[in-house]
Amino acid sequence: MESKQQIRNDSTIRLLAVAVLQKSHGYERIIKGFKRYYQRGMSRKIEFHIVGDGKELAKYKRLVRQYHLENYVLFHGRKEGRELDRIYDHADLALGAFGLYKRGIYQSSLLKIREYLSKGLPIVSGCRDDAIVQGYKYYLEVPNNSMIIDLKELVDFYEAVYEAGMSRRQVHEEIRKYACENIDISITMMPVVAYIAGGL
């Protein structure tokens, strides 16, 4: 669960989504949020880095071209290993799923959320995930519906996380510690081990 987060010298907020892109990811809500954010003349620069491929990729690229967001929404294609680690190292906030309402899901158990936690990244998602305790300060849950995401809310979350007195390293270490204590395989398998032991 090790990650080498980079020391940053600019004020750009970098959002990251790593996924095999499906309708349930709902990233059109984020892309439309970018259009609205920059139409309103907001000054804090935000980038959205999308890593992966899948059925929704063409749709997302089409929206980016339509809204002239090529400088803000960046597609990296499928990455793994060190290439993926380098992208993770420059990310500020990780994005979960924003379209689970399309499948009637209102409580998730996403492997991607667990990967983000292990990387030490604060998370924004459109659904409650069972890896996250209620009120966890490094998890921002937005409504699980079709409404456009207000990027100002993400900026406020970023500032609450990174501009509240803790260093970036401390933030990432605290999140990784949470991952170790709550989602590590040795923890999640304890009920199974106890059940088997009880039957012996």
C-alpha positions as CSV (number, residue, x, y, z in Angstrom):
1,M,0.0,0.0,0.0
2,E,2.9,2.3,-0.7
3,S,2.7,5.4,-2.8
4,K,5.2,8.2,-3.6
5,Q,3.0,11.3,-3.7
6,Q,4.7,14.2,-5.4
7,I,5.5,17.6,-3.9
8,R,3.4,20.1,-5.9
9,N,4.4,23.6,-6.9
10,D,1.2,24.7,-8.5
11,S,-2.4,25.2,-7.4
12,T,-4.1,23.0,-10.0
13,I,-6.5,20.5,-8.6
14,R,-6.1,17.1,-10.4
15,L,-9.1,14.7,-10.4
16,L,-8.4,11.1,-11.3
17,A,-10.7,8.3,-12.5
18,V,-9.3,4.8,-13.3
19,A,-11.9,2.5,-14.7
20,V,-13.2,0.3,-17.5
21,L,-15.7,3.0,-18.5
22,Q,-19.3,1.9,-18.2
23,K,-22.6,3.8,-18.0
24,S,-22.6,3.3,-14.2
25,H,-19.5,5.5,-13.9
26,G,-21.6,8.5,-14.8
27,Y,-18.6,10.8,-15.6
28,E,-20.8,12.8,-17.9
29,R,-21.9,14.5,-14.7
30,I,-18.3,15.6,-14.0
31,I,-17.6,16.7,-17.6
32,K,-20.8,18.8,-17.6
33,G,-19.7,20.2,-14.3
34,F,-16.5,21.4,-15.9
35,K,-18.5,23.2,-18.6
36,R,-20.6,25.0,-16.0
37,Y,-17.6,25.7,-13.7
38,Y,-15.6,27.5,-16.4
39,Q,-18.7,29.2,-17.9
40,R,-19.0,30.9,-14.5
41,G,-15.5,32.1,-14.7
42,M,-14.1,30.2,-11.7
43,S,-10.4,30.8,-11.3
44,R,-9.1,27.7,-9.7
45,K,-7.8,25.4,-12.4
46,I,-9.1,21.9,-12.3
47,E,-8.1,18.9,-14.5
48,F,-9.8,15.6,-14.9
49,H,-7.5,12.7,-15.8
50,I,-9.3,9.6,-17.1
51,V,-7.4,6.4,-17.2
52,G,-8.9,3.4,-19.0
53,D,-11.1,2.4,-21.9
54,G,-14.5,0.9,-22.3
55,K,-17.9,1.5,-23.8
56,E,-18.4,5.0,-22.5
57,L,-15.0,6.4,-23.7
58,A,-16.3,7.6,-27.1
59,K,-19.2,9.4,-25.4
60,Y,-16.9,11.2,-22.9
61,K,-14.5,12.2,-25.6
62,R,-17.5,13.6,-27.7
63,L,-18.7,15.7,-24.7
64,V,-15.2,17.0,-24.1
65,R,-14.9,18.1,-27.8
66,Q,-18.5,19.6,-27.7
67,Y,-17.7,21.7,-24.6
68,H,-14.2,22.6,-25.7
69,L,-12.7,21.1,-22.6
70,E,-9.6,19.5,-24.2
71,N,-7.3,21.5,-21.9
72,Y,-9.1,20.3,-18.8
73,V,-10.2,16.7,-19.4
74,L,-7.4,14.5,-20.3
75,F,-7.6,10.9,-21.6
76,H,-4.7,8.6,-20.9
77,G,-6.0,5.3,-22.2
78,R,-5.3,2.1,-20.4
79,K,-2.3,2.2,-18.1
80,E,-0.7,-0.2,-15.7
81,G,2.4,-0.7,-13.6
82,R,4.8,2.3,-13.2
83,E,2.9,4.4,-15.8
84,L,-0.3,4.1,-13.7
85,D,1.6,4.7,-10.5
86,R,3.0,8.0,-11.9
87,I,-0.5,9.2,-12.7
88,Y,-1.7,8.3,-9.2
89,D,1.3,10.1,-7.7
90,H,0.1,13.4,-9.3
91,A,-3.6,13.1,-8.4
92,D,-5.3,15.1,-5.6
93,L,-8.8,13.5,-5.5
94,A,-10.0,10.2,-6.8
95,L,-13.4,9.8,-8.4
96,G,-15.6,6.8,-7.8
97,A,-18.9,6.1,-9.6
98,F,-21.6,8.7,-10.3
99,G,-24.1,6.7,-12.3
100,L,-25.0,3.8,-10.1
101,Y,-28.6,5.1,-9.8
102,K,-29.0,3.9,-13.4
103,R,-28.7,0.4,-12.1
104,G,-30.8,1.0,-9.0
105,I,-27.7,0.7,-6.7
106,Y,-27.5,3.0,-3.7
107,Q,-24.9,1.1,-1.6
108,S,-21.7,0.1,-3.4
109,S,-18.8,-2.2,-2.7
110,L,-16.4,-1.0,-5.4
111,L,-12.9,-2.5,-5.7
112,K,-11.8,0.9,-7.2
113,I,-12.7,2.7,-3.9
114,R,-10.4,0.3,-2.1
115,E,-7.6,0.9,-4.6
116,Y,-8.0,4.6,-4.1
117,L,-7.8,4.3,-0.4
118,S,-4.7,2.1,-0.6
119,K,-3.1,4.9,-2.7
120,G,-3.8,7.4,0.0
121,L,-6.2,9.5,-2.0
122,P,-9.3,11.4,-0.8
123,I,-12.4,10.2,-2.7
124,V,-15.4,11.8,-4.3
125,S,-18.2,9.4,-5.3
126,G,-21.9,9.4,-6.0
127,C,-22.8,6.5,-3.7
128,R,-22.2,5.3,-0.2
129,D,-19.6,2.6,-0.2
130,D,-19.3,-0.1,2.5
131,A,-15.6,0.4,2.8
132,I,-16.2,3.9,4.2
133,V,-17.4,4.6,7.7
134,Q,-20.1,7.2,8.1
135,G,-18.7,10.8,8.3
136,Y,-15.2,9.8,7.1
137,K,-13.5,13.1,6.4
138,Y,-11.6,12.0,3.3
139,Y,-14.8,10.8,1.5
140,L,-17.2,13.2,-0.2
141,E,-20.5,11.7,-1.2
142,V,-22.6,13.6,-3.7
143,P,-26.2,12.8,-4.7
144,N,-26.7,9.5,-6.6
145,N,-28.7,11.0,-9.4
146,S,-28.3,12.6,-12.9
147,M,-27.7,16.1,-11.6
148,I,-24.5,17.9,-12.8
149,I,-21.7,17.8,-10.3
150,D,-20.9,21.2,-8.8
151,L,-17.1,21.4,-9.1
152,K,-17.1,24.2,-6.5
153,E,-18.1,21.6,-4.0
154,L,-15.0,19.5,-5.0
155,V,-12.8,22.6,-4.7
156,D,-14.2,23.2,-1.1
157,F,-13.5,19.5,-0.3
158,Y,-9.9,19.8,-1.7
159,E,-9.3,22.9,0.4
160,A,-10.7,21.2,3.6
161,V,-8.4,18.2,3.0
162,Y,-5.2,19.8,1.9
163,E,-5.3,23.4,3.2
164,A,-6.3,22.7,6.8
165,G,-2.8,22.4,8.3
166,M,-1.7,18.9,7.4
167,S,0.9,18.2,4.8
168,R,0.1,16.2,1.7
169,R,2.3,13.4,3.0
170,Q,0.3,13.3,6.3
171,V,-3.0,13.2,4.5
172,H,-2.0,10.3,2.3
173,E,-0.4,8.4,5.2
174,E,-3.6,8.8,7.3
175,I,-5.7,7.5,4.4
176,R,-3.4,4.5,3.9
177,K,-3.5,3.8,7.6
178,Y,-7.4,3.7,7.4
179,A,-7.1,1.3,4.5
180,C,-4.7,-1.0,6.4
181,E,-7.1,-1.0,9.4
182,N,-10.3,-1.5,7.5
183,I,-9.9,-3.1,4.1
184,D,-6.7,-5.0,4.3
185,I,-7.3,-8.7,3.4
186,S,-6.2,-9.8,6.9
187,I,-9.0,-7.6,8.3
188,T,-11.8,-8.4,5.8
189,M,-11.2,-12.2,6.1
190,M,-11.4,-12.2,9.9
191,P,-15.2,-13.1,9.9
192,V,-14.6,-15.9,7.5
193,V,-11.7,-17.3,9.5
194,A,-13.8,-17.0,12.7
195,Y,-16.7,-18.8,11.0
196,I,-14.5,-21.7,9.9
197,A,-12.7,-21.9,13.2
198,G,-16.1,-22.1,15.0
199,G,-17.1,-25.0,12.9
200,L,-14.0,-27.1,13.6
